[in-house]
Amino acid sequence: MRLRTVVFVFSFLLPFVVTAQKTFWINLFGGEGFDMGQKVIPQSDGTLVIAGTLYSADGFGSGNHSQNADVVVFSYATQGVVFWKKTLGGKGSDELADFIQTKDGGFALVGTSDSQDGDVNGRNPYTNIWVAKLSAMGELEWSKTFGGPGSERGKTICETADGGLLVGGTSGSKGGNMRSEHHGGLDSWVAKLDSDGKIIWERHFGGSQNEEVAAMLPINDKEYLVVSSSTSFDGQVTQSLGKKDIWVKALDEYGKIIWQTNFGGEHNDDIHGICRDAAGNFVLVGTSFSTTGFVYGHKGQGDLWVIKINPQGGMIWSRTYGGRKGDGGNSIVAASDGGYVVCGMTKSGKPTESDGDIPLNAGYYDGFVVKIGPNGSTQWARTFGLEGKDSFLGIAEAPKGGYLAIGFLEQKKDAAPIPGHNGSYDLWLVNFSDPLKRNVRAHLTPPALSGTVISGDTGSPLAAQITLTDNVTLDSIIGTRSLPDDGFFRMLLPAYGLVSINVLAKGFLFYGEDLLMDSVINLTKLYRRVKLEPIRVGSSLILDNIYFNPGKWELLPASRAELERLVSFLKLNPKVRILISGHTDNTGNKSQKVKLSEYRALAVKKYLEQQGIPAFRMQTKGYGMYRPIASNRTSAGRKRNRRVEFEVTVK
């Protein structure tokens, strides 16, 4: 779904407790209900693709299929522009669990759904595991549900080397899609899907109690690491350390267990996120209530727990982080400096008092971020939030430093209004710095270029081709077309460099502009109203971006973008013939000026011939100082008079 309307989202700085770090910006999205963000994925063009679950049907939740939950995926520019937005679901409740970008540039998600309509083809009586594949522009490519006569929940997804998907969750069924042997109350369920969502194989794993897949990643092209929670002590589960353990197993390419091991202590221990570092080790994050076994340094009611293992399942280290009250971890990423960044939530600490690893706490629950080194040592920790229940569910490292954390922020009924807040809980996105790194800047999406293309003759909208090219390499960066009904176009500019804006329509003269991104990077948007004049005999166009050294006629490299626009114009209109003319100001020797202007026109013609334009389609003329278009009494006027232009002689 392409959004034609520019959607501006309120961006502001809240009075969070700040350490040595800087909060660059904070954005809130939502309606009256409970809305939360779960994944943020930075894109190469500077945009952010965000995924979450919306319970609102108003505000940002407009477009939801019902008053129940829908999954939302949208492309966002940090200036407040939503480029596209897709809400997915049906009349039931459809909740997101995990979201990834795939190798083809698209996206895949897994969640839980009890819908049987809309974007969901659920056929089983209770909740189903729901998997969907989206294109790079958010269009739904396919949607599948998996389940049986019991209840299933989707939890995690990863891409496999062959372009398929590995999906994990929990299953209480025997039947339907769940055809493999079922072991207990709730089993871990893992399925290998092909690129179209068809099951290649599926397996139940567990014992007589309850198991649930929490996280997965490939070990290599044919083996997968699957992390589950487990309360069993029998069946396929070979050991038990406490009430609930972390059950880690490696599967081969057909879903057979290669090895398995358990981590945890005497109480309940859970894993919610996983990453793999540059050395190939796996780092897991979750919550631990234990004080024994593989859990060390317990601090309070519940701790954020991180454990690092090698690809063979051997523990490298285990660490807990938190204070005296409840703390937990939700997501982890391997940082570019070799450490890890972990996010979650904390109840420990007070507004004026630290507690263990928790610097301060502004309210009930706060979002919690901790940066740890390769050995698990704490490098820094920070809390974010206000008076309500606030949490981070996902985190990403920004491409040029700093971090992006996503989750939900509560507006309590009896608390002071939060600027820009929409309902009870809003999807919450924060960009902040790393105090140990220098020159970290805010993550900013380059401005969007939008505009309209019209006929200079009638004012009617035109369907034109708009392209951006790199002025150094002449490579095309991005292209689009203006719409024929209103001439509207929009595209995202690159983050840096000198770029060329080119607008072409058959039967019309062209428009070109060179744009230095450093001069516009802090703008929220650029708008151009482009008038293209119809091609007529006698029509002329000044080539503003043709450059020569003073007194010389050799074309400078900076002229290439303008010259290529002229090449494209002549190729698009093969019957057109032109007169290329050179002009100068009135300083210096008049006869030399005529000669200089003629040689400059010839240089342009020679370039066009080298690009395949036949010589018979081009004439040249040097007018010197005799056809000024501005006063030669000012430097600005003389600059305008020093030009190359062309005139249509045959159409």
Number of C-alpha atoms within 10 A of each C-alpha: 13 12 12 12 10 11 14 13 19 15 18 14 12 15 11 13 18 13 14 11 16 16 22 17 18 19 21 27 25 29 23 19 21 20 31 29 30 25 27 27 20 19 16 11 13 21 22 23 24 20 28 26 24 33 24 27 20 17 14 22 24 14 16 23 22 17 16 19 28 30 27 24 25 19 22 24 23 23 20 17 21 22 23 20 22 22 24 23 28 24 20 20 19 29 25 28 23 21 26 19 19 19 11 9 11 17 22 22 25 28 27 23 30 27 25 18 14 13 19 24 19 23 18 20 14 16 26 31 27 30 27 21 25 20 16 15 18 20 17 19 13 16 21 18 26 24 27 22 19 18 19 30 28 31 26 27 26 24 22 23 12 10 13 19 25 23 27 31 28 26 33 24 24 17 14 13 15 22 15 15 14 22 22 21 15 26 30 29 28 26 22 23 20 17 15 15 18 13 16 12 16 20 19 28 27 28 23 18 16 21 31 26 29 26 26 26 21 19 19 14 11 14 19 23 23 24 28 27 27 30 23 25 19 15 14 15 20 14 17 21 19 21 16 25 28 27 28 21 21 24 19 16 15 14 19 13 17 13 13 19 19 21 22 29 23 19 16 20 24 27 27 24 24 23 19 21 17 10 9 13 18 23 23 25 28 27 23 32 25 25 17 15 13 17 23 17 15 21 22 21 16 26 30 31 30 25 22 23 18 15 17 16 18 11 17 13 17 20 20 26 26 31 24 19 15 20 30 28 34 26 26 28 23 22 21 12 9 13 18 24 21 30 32 30 27 33 26 28 25 15 13 10 12 14 16 14 19 26 23 26 28 23 19 16 25 29 29 31 26 22 20 20 16 15 14 18 12 16 14 20 21 21 27 26 25 26 19 20 20 28 30 33 28 24 27 23 22 24 13 11 19 23 23 24 29 30 28 26 33 24 20 16 10 8 10 10 11 14 12 15 21 25 23 19 28 29 28 25 26 21 24 22 23 18 15 10 10 9 11 17 16 20 24 20 27 25 24 21 16 17 17 20 30 23 18 15 10 10 12 14 20 25 21 25 17 21 18 25 20 20 22 14 10 14 11 13 14 14 16 14 20 23 16 14 10 14 20 20 21 19 18 22 25 22 17 14 14 17 24 24 21 22 26 24 23 17 16 22 23 22 22 21 16 20 17 13 17 12 11 16 18 13 12 17 17 14 12 11 12 19 22 22 21 17 19 16 14 13 16 18 15 14 20 16 16 20 21 16 9 6 11 13 19 14 17 12 12 16 18 20 25 23 20 16 21 21 17 16 21 20 14 15 16 12 10 19 21 22 19 26 25 28 27 27 25 18 10 10 10 15 11 12 23 20 16 21 27 22 20 28 25 22 17 23 23 14 16 19 16 10 13 11 18 13 13 9 17 22 17 20 19 22 20 26 24 15 12 19 15 14 15 18 10 9 11 11 15 20 14 18 23 20 25 23 17 23 20 19 17 14 15
